[in-house]
Amino acid sequence: MEPTAVEATPANVLGALLQQLGMRPEQLVTRINERRARRGSFPLSPKAAYSWLRDIPSLPQPDNQADALAVLTARAGRCITASDVGWDLPRPRTRHRHLDAPGDAPLEALLQEISQGDLMDRRNLLMLTGAAATAPALALLLGPAAEAASAVPSGQLNERLVGSIERAVRDLRDIDDSTGSASDELTWGVGIWQSASRVVAQARGRGPLTERLHTAYIELSEQVGWMCFDARRHPQAQRIYHTGMRLARETGTSLTTRHSTANLVSSAAYQAAWLGNHNDAAALLDIAARTPDLPSAAAAVIAERRVYAAGRRHDPEAVHRFRDEALLHLGSPDTRTPWWATWLTKDSVDAATGRAWLGCDQPSRAVPLLRSRVEATSPDYPRDHLYAVLDLADTVHMCGDGGQARELLDQAERLIGTVSSQRMIHRYEALSSAVASV
């Protein structure tokens, strides 16, 4: 009796096809990433295709599947369909993703999931509010989740690797300050964040290099989270902020790491205030302000965020109080100013105060502060200049001066071409419509 042929599994079919075409899984992903880059999507991990080749394979997301079939078709010189590689079977039930709740996820599993590919590009991510939004930050007040390991060498870590991650964070900040969160820069930033997640997940031991790595990763999470916020990818920004908090919860034992975490939490609060989630913003800022032994400049940054949030929730008394606090910290500098806090000046506090009075529906108090901000903003920072011009246009419009508002919007339109900030573009369009309707 002839032996029964073993029916090929979908994974074997795809593997056999790749072998027939002379392609390695990494080459397939490289070609897929070329297609993703052309439409501004984040790159997949180079190892992403391995999950499609397991004995019980995972099926690609629809966009990835379409890209993969297009790549295979081009390579084969004939049409390759989903049924040709076993992808026409019913999709398995969606499994739980750690990124849906980063604050509660096992840290190593969360970082590994982040490093695997396109989770941050998912369209079904939802914003978290209330306890879900603030719990990861609140957990920071409880201290490290477990006793810190004794100081031992940090495994594969070396000065060069950690230094390159630290420099990448600063390079991202420079790019974001000058051009805003353009698609290419954001793709690069998220790619660095995903790669750094893999490094952090694999790092072992404690010691100065590990502490520097953790601090750099938290700073990177703050920067990439801010870029996603500026690109109006709000759920993604929130997940990135929460991942930084999750790392800090488990490993943030040094003061430097805690201070960077306070900055990250205050940026998450700024996003919440911008979106009108005022209770979340206030809770996050209270947590950030309770960080021990904050340098004066870092405390000033948190106070400046509190000025803005107070205006958004229509609390003029708090605007006065936090403005005074920010200026007091700025006027009492110490020698421990973190690099990420050097941007804050009295002009910056004035701008936040002007925006706060605008939020409090007191535009006449905002005008002089915002006019000074427009005049003081350096042309080297076009997004900040555009932000200031839009603030002033909004303010004079509320004061009833439609003519000046239109002149300022004309100025803003000229700046739009130099800035890649979906947040500012959306505000410009909304304000233009409001002014035109008068």
PyMOL commands that set and color helices and strands:
alter all, ss='L'
color gray80, all
select helices_A, chain A and resi 10-21+25-38+48-52+62-76+82-85+98-100+102-104+107-115+119-121+131-142+159-179+183-202+208-230+234-251+255-274+278-289+296-312+316-330+339-341+346-359+363-376+382-398+402-416+422-436
alter helices_A, ss='H'
color red, helices_A
deselect
rebuild
show_as cartoon
